[in-house]
């Protein structure tokens, strides 16, 4: 690898992220993200009739929540300078 000073910009994108999501926050994000993702899929599979916009919002929110939980990093937390870690 190398030190942060010797890393190329692409390497630093992943390595320079400071984890800012704690265990409870991560668990809630995984649970809620999974529910929203499944909800969105159910709407698009026409198991539920809420309309495509509601389904798309559910899919989008679910993917964002699951992604931030898996990365242990929330860019909004970084912008406002907070952490649940």
C-alpha positions in Angstrom: 0.0 0.0 0.0 1.9 3.0 1.2 1.3 6.0 3.4 -1.5 8.5 2.7 1.1 10.9 1.2 2.3 8.4 -1.4 -1.2 7.1 -2.4 -2.6 8.0 -5.8 -6.0 9.9 -5.8 -8.0 6.8 -6.8 -6.5 4.8 -3.9 -7.3 7.6 -1.4 -11.0 7.8 -2.2 -11.6 4.5 -0.4 -8.8 4.7 2.2 -9.5 8.3 3.2 -13.1 7.7 4.2 -13.4 7.8 8.0 -16.1 5.5 9.3 -18.8 7.6 10.8 -21.6 5.0 11.3 -21.9 3.2 14.5 -23.3 -0.4 15.2 -26.8 0.6 16.0 -27.0 3.1 13.1 -25.7 0.4 10.8 -28.2 -2.1 12.0 -31.1 0.3 11.5 -29.9 1.2 8.0 -29.6 -2.4 7.0 -33.1 -3.3 8.3 -34.9 -0.2 6.9 -32.9 -0.3 3.7 -33.9 -3.9 3.1 -37.6 -3.2 3.8 -37.6 -0.2 1.4 -35.7 -2.2 -1.3 -38.1 -5.1 -1.1 -41.1 -2.6 -1.1 -39.7 -1.0 -4.3 -39.2 -4.4 -5.9 -42.8 -5.5 -4.9 -44.2 -2.3 -6.4 -42.4 -2.8 -9.7 -43.3 -6.5 -9.8 -47.0 -5.4 -9.3 -47.5 -7.2 -6.1 -48.3 -3.8 -4.5 -50.1 -1.0 -6.3 -48.6 2.2 -5.2 -47.4 3.5 -8.5 -44.0 3.6 -10.2 -42.8 6.9 -8.5 -43.4 5.4 -5.0 -41.6 2.2 -6.1 -38.6 4.2 -7.5 -38.3 6.2 -4.3 -38.4 3.0 -2.2 -35.7 1.4 -4.4 -33.5 4.5 -4.3 -33.8 5.0 -0.6 -33.2 1.3 0.1 -30.1 1.2 -2.1 -28.7 4.4 -0.4 -29.3 3.1 3.1 -27.8 -0.3 2.4 -24.8 1.2 0.6 -24.0 3.6 3.5 -24.4 0.8 6.0 -22.1 -1.6 4.1 -19.5 1.2 3.7 -19.9 2.4 7.3 -19.7 5.9 5.8 -22.5 8.5 5.4 -21.5 11.6 3.3 -24.3 13.7 4.9 -22.8 13.0 8.4 -19.5 14.1 7.0 -20.9 17.3 5.6 -22.6 18.3 9.0 -19.6 17.1 11.0 -21.3 14.4 13.0 -20.8 10.7 13.7 -22.7 7.9 15.4 -19.5 5.8 15.9 
